[in-house]
Amino acid sequence: MGTERSVRAAVIKGSVMIFNMRFSILSLVLILLSLPICTAEITDPSSISEIGLKIVHNGTVETPLFRLNKISIDLIMPQRDENQIVSFDGELIGDKFGNSLIHIEERNPPRVFHYSREFLVNISERRTISIPSTYEIPDDVKVYLKSTENIQSDDLEIRELSQSIVNNSRNDFERISMLAKWVHDNVEYKKSLANESKDARWVLENKLGTCDEFSTLFIALSRSIGIPARFVAGYSYGNNGWEEHAFSEAYLGKWIPVDATNLDVGRLDATHIKFAVSNENLIGSRIKAYGNGAEEIEWESRTDISILDYKEDKKPSYELMISSDEFVAGDSAVVIMRIKPEEYAFLRVDLQPCVSDFPFIEINDTERDVILEPGKEKIIFWRLRISEDLSENMLYSCPLVLNSKYLESKEAVLNVNTQRSKRMDEVELRAELSDPVLGYGRNETIFLHIKRLKGSNPVKIGFVSGDYFKEFYVDSEKHVTLSFKPEQLGEQEAIVYSSTGSVLVLNYVVREVEGICIDKIELPSLIKRREEGKVKLWIRNDRPSLQELKLYARFDSYEIIRNLFVRNISLIEIPFRINETGIKKFVFRLTGSDVDMKTIREIRVYDTPEIEVDALYLPCKKRASVTVYVSKDIARNIEINIGNETRAIPELIGTRTFHFDGVKDLGVSITYEDLSGESYSIKKQLKTKEEEENPIETLLRMIDEFIQILINSFS
């Protein structure tokens, strides 16, 4: 159970489970040898990876006045599959869905007939490690595509809803995850409906139900988009111990578990027991009685489940980080979670702020959903705003706790120092995206300019959008270009942040590739001032007819407008010449019938750097001083050589002085490069400069000469 603390604490939500009696059964020893023996009660069912159970069906059939000729009972039971090992020696029969049923038949039964059937089950958690990339739906699975009396997948409203839910999904696992999420978030759990099974239309209209209704609506939505899904009746372990529970399975080349009630997709813990499957939501044990008074029988049936042993699995690891070690009042922060899963799963995480009796931080929605795929790193992030109205001269520590059913809770500690209102280091962030609207599968580019306002210590800069994440440090003014490929359709958010408490938010939209688009742009990243360049654009038209379009190209102080007629793909070439150095922006806009798109590119215009050198030699100190003045543009890889001594600097614009001691050679050699990598060299002679010694230097020199005379006389 979580506890509430002050600003230094956070609430961690947990579940309390009721203890079940445990037994020792010799026949399960071989099955359970690999399980660590757990003697504590189950407090977290989601962590159970294996469990051994004894299940007993007990029942009584009573005839008030007459004796029957025959009783025939078919009891649903745990099904044998790759996740359930079932030990039972009694008579079994099968049904049309492949379920095994316990069959009990008694001729001339007493007026009160008792029965009891016992079996042992070992269950392992259901995990989806892989999904076939291509597959055909088998004939025996196609029945789970059809609409039924209670699961009306052909209903127009259900079909339209399912299409809107999965509109931006890229694969079938993502589609069933989005359908389960919608059902979980939009249907209210109503315990009073526990003894009823409503149909899909009723559930959609009333948005109420228990696990039966959650599963029913999910199956209807799934079938309506062509994904087979079936109803599963069974049990699971909850707050009140073992409870009847319904969930479902969707067919994606193999059966994938889906529990819309608990928002589990692709993964079910081992406390989920599968008793039977069906194409309908009405499923259970059945009895037939023959003879006088058969219609008046009373049947009581009970299922008792006892835990023998179980194993808790280690929860997946992940990384949780925060954008800075320390903040000041009014700062913005970013919390980032990184996880690289080993399986397909739907994950809901919740970042809970510390508990305080005053406004401390604001979080833009604490809950996040992510669809996991094996081997693909997922990035989740939250933006936070720290209150400006915090008491001065205080140090605050606020743990932000990440909670999730399938992950260990972790903290990212937000430290706020109000002993100072200003930072020692400050930067200004400016950023722009190349494409506010982007076709799926294309690269998005962010142009980021970092301006140093204060201080000289390295500042961490971070960028995150979708599953792309990058951090780096800067100690001077920088212009950075980052490219990434968004993986999701729809509205997206990109975040740029600094360890000095700045956060920028940029929004863009990813759509399916339009019928008309700028398919490709070729623009040199670097060009010399006044040198002629050329930009190439490929305009794509997938529409069946010739299209009239207008292309607007704006750069420096120029704007070019071209009228185009495009069929299939057209190559457009635009020459240009730029007279000023620096980073220049090219803006391209394409318009036409139902077409209006804009994209941005950047180019660095450079010039040959000019270098002036002032090289002086001070004989009395045997020291050389070389001052380098770089103008017009940046010089890179500068090397200054005097004799065997070398001084180097990666790049320079402005002035820098270098000192050489013990100089004997008066020749100076300087080499450097421009931004394109072209090399230049300068050779100079040191100018001798006689300096008048100040009195202290004269005294020190005289003492040094006197000591040298004494040494020579003794030697």
N, C-alpha and C positions, 0 to 999 in steps of 0.2 A: 504494500500500500504506500502511496506517496505521502509526503508530509509537506505542509506549508511552512516556509521560513521567510526571513526578511528579504531585502533586496539581494542578499547573497545566496538565495535559494530558489528552487523552482519546484513545481508540482509534477511528479511523475505518475502517470496513470497506470494502474495495475489491476489485475483481476484476482479475486479470491475464489478458489474452487473448493467444493465440498469433498472431504476425504471418502474414499471407497475402501471397503474391506479387501484384504489381499489374502490369497491362498497359495499353497504350494502344491502343484500338480506334477507328479512324476513324468507323465506322458509329454509334458512340454519341455522337459529338461534339455533334450537335444536341440529343439528350436531356439531356446533362450540362452544357450551356453555363451553366445557372443555378446549378450546384453549385460551391462553393468547392473547389479541388483539395486533397485531404488526402493527405499522403504518410506520415503516421505510422500505426502499427498501431492496430487497434481495441482499446482498453482497456476501453471501457464500451459494450457493445451497446445498452443501454437508451437511450443518447443519440443513436442513429443515426436520423435522420429520412428520409434518402434514400440509396440505394446503387445503384451500377451493377455488374452481374455478367456474367461469361462462364461459361456452364454447358455442360459437354461430357458426353454419355452415351457411354461406351465399353463395348463388350462383345464376347465371343467365344462362339460356339456350336460345340461339337466333338462329332463322332460317332465313337466308337471304331472300328467295323468297317465300317459301311455308309454309303453316300451317301444323302442324303434327296432326296425329290421337291420339297419346299417347306418353307420356314420362314416363319412369320408372327409378328412381334413387335409388341406395343403397349406403349410406354414412357410412364409418367406424366411429366408435365412441368409447369413453372410455368404456372398458369392466368392468362389475361387477365381482368383486372377493373379497377376504378377505382384500385386501388393497385399493380397490376403491369402494366407495359408489356413485352410479349414480342415479340422479333424472331426469326422462324424461317421459312425458305423451303421446308421439306420437307413431306411428305405428312402430313396430320392426319386423324384420325377422332374421332367423339364417342361418349360412352357415355350410359346412361340417367340419369345424375346431372348431365349437362351438362359433364363434363370433356372437355377436348381431349387426345388421346393422339397421340404420334408413332407412325406406322405404318410398319413396315419389312417388306417381303415380298421374299423371294429364292427363285426357282425353281432347282432343281438346284444347290444351294449346294455349295461345296467341303466336304471333310470338316472343315476348320477354317475357320469363317466369322467374319470380323471386321467390325464396324460401328462407326461413330462419327457422332454427331449433335451439332451445336453450335448454341447459340442465346444471344442477349443479352437480359438482363432489367434493367429499371429499376424499383425498388421504393420506394414511399413508405410511411411509417409509417401504421398503421391507427388512426385516432382517431374517437371517437364524439362529434360535436358536437351532434347532435340525435337524438331518438327520437320517432317518431310517437305522438301521444296516443291516437289510435284507428286501428284497422286490421283487415282481415280476413286470415286465413291463406290464401294461394293454394293451389290444388290441388296444384301441384308441390312445395309445401313440406310438405304434410300427411304425406308418406311419412316425414318426420323426427320424427313424433309416435309412430310405431308401434314396438312392442317387436320386437326381433330375437333371433336365436339367441344372440348374444353380448352384446347390450345389452338386458337383461331389465327394461325399465321397468315392466312389469306385475307384477313381483314384490312381494308384500305387504310384506316387510321394507324394500325400497327405497322403496316408496310411503310407509310410515309414517315412515321416517327423513327423507325430503324434506319432509314436512309439518311435522315437528318443527323442522327447520332454518329454514324460512321462516315460522314461526308469527307472528313479530312484524314481518314485512316489509310495506312499504306499496305497493310497485310491483314490476314484473317485473325491472327492472334491479337493484334491491336483492335480489330473490330469487336471480337467477343469481349475483350477487356472493357471497351467503351460502353458496350451494351450492359454488362454487369454493373459498371459504375453508375450508369443512368438509373437502373432499377434500384440499386442500393440507396442512392441519394434522393430518389423521388417517391419511393413507396414507404409509407410509415408502418412500422411493425406494430401490430395490434393483437395482443395475446388473446383477446376475447374471441378471435376467429380461429382459435387453435383446432377446434373440432369440425371445421368446415373446409371445403376445397372449392374456391371460387375459380371461374374461368378467366381467361386472359383479358377478354373485353371488360369484364367487371373490375378486374384489378387495375387496368389502365384508366378506367373512368373514376374509380373511387380512390385509387392510390393507397390502399390499405391491405394488410394481410400478415400472414406469418411466413415461415420458410416455404410452405406449399405455394403460396401466391407469388413470392419473389421468384421462385424457380419457374413457375408457370409462365409468367410474363417474359422472363429472360428467354425461355425456349421458343416462345412465339416470335419474339424479335429476331432471334438467331435464324430460325427457319425461314423467316420472311426475306432474308438477304441471301438465301441459298446455302447456309451452313447447317448441316444436320445437328440436332441436339435432342437429348433424351432426359427423362425424369428419373431421378435416383431416390429411392426410399431407403432410409436407414436410421442410424443413431449417431449422435456426437456428444462430446463431453462439454457441458456448460456450467453456468453458475449453480445449477441445482443438480449437478452430477450428470448421469446419463439421461439423455432426452431424445425422444423421436425427432428426427431431422430429415428434411428433404433438401437435396442439392441437384446438380445437373452435370451433364457431360456434353461437350461439343466436339464434333468430329473434324479434325484438321489433318487427315491422313492417319491419325491415331486419336483415341479418345482423350480429351483434355478436361480435367476437373474444373468445375465452375461452381462456386458457392456465392450467389449474389447476396444472400442474407448477410454474410460475414465479409463480403468483398474479397474473396479468395479466387484467383484465376491462375491456373497452371500449377498450383501447389495446394495440397491439403495435408494437414497434419494427420498423424496416425490415429487420432481419436475419432476420425470419420469412418464409420462402418457402413459398407455398401451391402444392403439386404436384397435389393431387386431393382431392375430397370424397366422402363416402359415408355411407349410413345404418348401415353396419357398421364394426367396427374392423379388418377384414381388407381391405386395399387395397394395390395395388402394380402393378408392371409384370407382363406375362404373355407367354408364348411358346407357340406351337403348332407342332408338327413333324409332317410327313406323310412316310410311307415306311417301309421296313424299318428296324428299330432306332430308331424315333422315341422309344421309351420309354427309351432308354439315352443320350440326349444329355446333355452337360454344358454348362451355361450360366453364364458368369461376366459380371456386369454391374457397372460402376463409374460413379459420378457425380463429376466433378471440378468444383469451384466456385472461380473466381478473382475477387477483388475488383478492379474497375477504378477506381472513385471512390466517395466517399461524403461525406455532409454530416452534421455533428453539430448538433442543434438546441439552442437555449437552454432550460434547464430552467425550469419554472414558478417564479414568485416567491412568497414567503410571509413572514410576520412571526413572529419568535420573541422572547418577552419573559419576564421574571421579576418576581415580585411586589414585590421591594424591591432597592435598590441595595446594601444592606449588611445583614447578619444578625449575630446573636450565637449562641453555642453553645446548643443546645436549641431553636432556633427552628424553625418550619415554613415552607415556601415552596411556591409554585405556579409552574410553568412553563406558558406558554400559547402555542399555535401557532394562527395565523389564516391561512387560505388561501381565496382566491376563484377557483375553477377556471373554465376555459373549455370543459371537456369532461366527459363521463361517464367515470369511472374508479374503480377500487378502489385505495386507497392504504394501504400499511402503513408506519408510521414507528416509529423506535426512538430513544429518548433515552438515550444512554449517559453514565453519570457518569464523572468523572475517575478515573484509576487511582491508588490510594494503598496503602501497606503497613499502614494502620490504618483502622478503621471511621470513615468521614467522613460520609456521607449514606446514607439509605435512600430508595428510590423504590418506590412502589406499582405494580410491573409497568412495565417500560420500554417495552413494545410497545403500539402503538395501531393500530386499523384504522378507516378512514373511507371512506365511499362518497361520491364527488364527483358533483355535478351542475352543469351550466354556470350561472354567475351567482349561485349560492347559496354564501354564505360559510360555511365550516366551522370550528368551534372544537374544538381538541383540547387537553387539559390533563393535567398530572401533578402529584401531591402528593409533596413531599419532606420528610424530617425530618433535621435536622442533629444530629449527635452532641453530647451534653452533655459528653463526656469529651475535650475538646480542650485542648491545652496553652495556658496563659495567656500574655498579652502577645504574641500572634501575629496576623499578618494572613494569612489563607488565601484563595487564589483558585482556584476549581474550575470549569473550563469543562465545561458539559454540552453534548454534541454530538448534534445531531439528524441521523440517517442515514435515507435512503430511496432506493430505486432510481431514482425519477423526480424527485428533488429535489436541489438542491445542499445539501451539508452546511453547517449553521450552528451557532454557539455561543451559548449564554446563560450568562454568567459569574456564578457564585455566589460572592460575597465575604463572608467571615466574619471579624469583628473580635473577638478575645478579649482585647483590651487593656482592655475594659470588660465587665462582666458584666450591666449593666443599660443600658437605653436611656434617652435623654433624653425621649422621647415614648412613651407607652403608652396603648392603648385596650383596652376590653373589648367583645367582640362577643357579642350574643345574637340568635338568629334562630329563626323558626318558619315552616313552610310552611302555606299555607291548606288544602291537600288532600294528605294522605299517600297517598291512592289517587285517581287522577284519570282521568276519561274522556277518550279521545283527541279532540283538536280543541278542548278547553277550556283556559282560561288557568289557570296556576298562579301563586300570589302568595306572595312571601316578605316577612315583616315583620321588619325588621332594626333593632335598637337598638344604637347605638354610644355607649358611655360613656367619657368622657375620664378617665383615671387619673393622667396625668402629662404635663407639658409643654404648650406652646401652638403648636408648629409644625404646619402642615397634615399630615394623615396620609392616605395613599392607601387607599381601600377598593375592593375588587373583588368581583364576583360572576360566576360562570360555571356554566352548566348546559346540556347539549346544545350547540346552536349560538347560545345567548343569552350575551352578554358585555357587561359594563358596568363602568367604573371611574370613580371620582369622589373628591374630596378633602373632608375635614371638618376644622374647627379647633375644634369644640365638640361638646357632646353632641347627638346627632341621632337621630331616628326616621325610617326610610326604608322606603317600600313599593315593591316592584318586581314587575311582572307580566310574564309571558312565556308563550308557547304551545309546549309540548314537541312535537317533531316525530317522536319515536321511541316505539314501544311497549315495554313491559317495565320492568325495574328501572332507575331513573335516579339520578344523583348530582348534587347541587348543592353548590357550593363558595363559601364566603364567606371572604375573606382581607383582611389589612391589611399595609401596608408596615412594620408593627412586628413582623412575624413570627408573627401569629396566623392560624389556619386553622380554619374550622368546616366540618363535613361533614353534609349533610342528605340523607336518602334518601327517595325516593318511587317510586310505581309508576304507569305509564300503561297503561290497559287500553282495549279497545274499550268503547264506551258501553254501560253495563249496561241490562237491560230495565227497571229501576226506578232512578231517580236524582233528585237535586235538580238540576233542569235550569237554574235561574236564581235569583239572589238580588239583590234591590234593597234596599240599605241606604245611607242618607246617609253620606257620608264625614265630615261635620261637623255637630254639633248643639249647641245652647246648653244649658247646665246647667238641669235641671228643666223643659225644654221637651219636650212630648210628641212622640215620633217613631213611625214605623211601619216594620217590616221586612216585605218581601213575598218569599215563596218559592213557586216553581212546582215541584210534584212531578210527575214524568213516569213513567207506567206504560205500557210497550210490550208488556206481556204481554196475552194474550187475555182474561184474567178480571179481575174486580174484586179488588183487593188490600187487605188490612188492614195498616196500617203504624202505627208510633209515631214521632213527631217530638219530639226533645228539643232545647230551646233554652235555653242558659245564657248569662247576661250579668250583669255586675256581681255582685250577691249573689243574683240571682234565677234560678230554674229553672222552665221551663214544659214540661209533658209533654202532648202531644195525641195522641189516638187518631184515625186517619184511615182512610177508605175511599176508594181512588183508582182511577178508571178514566180512561184517557187522561192528561189534565193537570188538576191541581187547584191553585188559587191559595190559599195560606195567608197570612193577615195577622196579625202579632203587634204590638200597640202596646207602647211602652216609654217610661220616663222615668228618667233617670240623674241622681243628685244630686251626683256628684263629677266634678271636671274631670280631664282627662288622656286617655290612649289606653286605650280599653276594648275588650275582646275579646268577640266573640260566637261561641259554639261551637254548631253545629247537628249533630245526629246523627239518622240515619234508619235504623230497623230494621224487619225483617219476615222473611218466608220467604225464606231465602237472600239477605238484604239486611242489610248493616251498613256504613254509610259515615258519615264525619265530614268536616266542612268548617269552616273558621275565617274570620271576617271581623273587621276592626277599624274603629272609629269614634273620631273625636277629639271629646271633649266639652269645650266652651270656656265661659268666662264673660266678662262685660264687665270689662275691665281697669280697676282704680282707680289714678289717678295723683295723687300729691301733689307739689307743686312748692315748693321753697325758693329764692327769687330775691333775691339781695343785690347792692347797688351799692356799690363802694368809691370814693368821690370822689377821694381822694388819688392813686389809681392810674388813675382813669377806666376802671375795669374792672368788669364784671358777672360774677357766678358763679351759674349756674342748676343746681340739683340736682334730678333727676327720680327719684321713687320709684314703681315700677310693682309692683302687687300683684294678687292673685287669678288673673291670667292674663297671657299675653304681649300686649304692645301692639306693633303694627307700623306702619311708615312714619311714625315720629315726626319732626316738624319743629318746631324752636324758633326763633322770629323775634324779634329785637330791632333795631328800625330797619330798615336794609337788609341786616343780617347774618342768615344762616340756618345752623343746625346740623341735620344729619339723621342718623338711625340706622334701619336696616331693621327691627329688632325688639329688644325689651328686656323682661326680667323681672328685677326687682331695682333697683339704684341706679346712676345714671350722672351725672357732673357735667360741665357744659359751660362754657367761659370765653369772654367777649366783651371785646375791648379797644377803647378809643376810643369808649365808649358815650356818646351824647347823648340818646337817647330812652329813657325809663324804662318804657315799656310792653312787656310780654312776651306773645307769642301762641304757643300750643302747639296743634298738631293731631296726631291719631293715629287708628288704626283698630284694631278687634278682629279676630279671626281670620276672621270672615265678611266683612270688608271694610266694615262700618258705620263711619262717621266720627264723631269727637268733637272738641271744641275747648275750650281753657281760655285765659282772658285774666287777666293779673295785672300788678301794678305792682311794679317793683323796690323793695325796701326799702333805704334808705340806711343804711350802717353806717360810723360814724367809727372809725377805728383809730388807736391810739397808735403813732407812728413809733418804731422802735428807733433807737439812736444812729447807726448807719451810714446808715440811710435819711435821717435828719435832716441829716447831714453832706452827703450827696449832693444833697439838695434845696437846701441853702444854697449849695453850689458852683454848682449849676445856675442859681439865682436871681442869684448874683454875676456869672456869665458873661453872663446876659441883660442886666444893668445896664450892663456894659462895652460890649456890642454896641450898646445903645441910645444911650450917650453918644457913641460914635464916629460913629454915623450922624447 
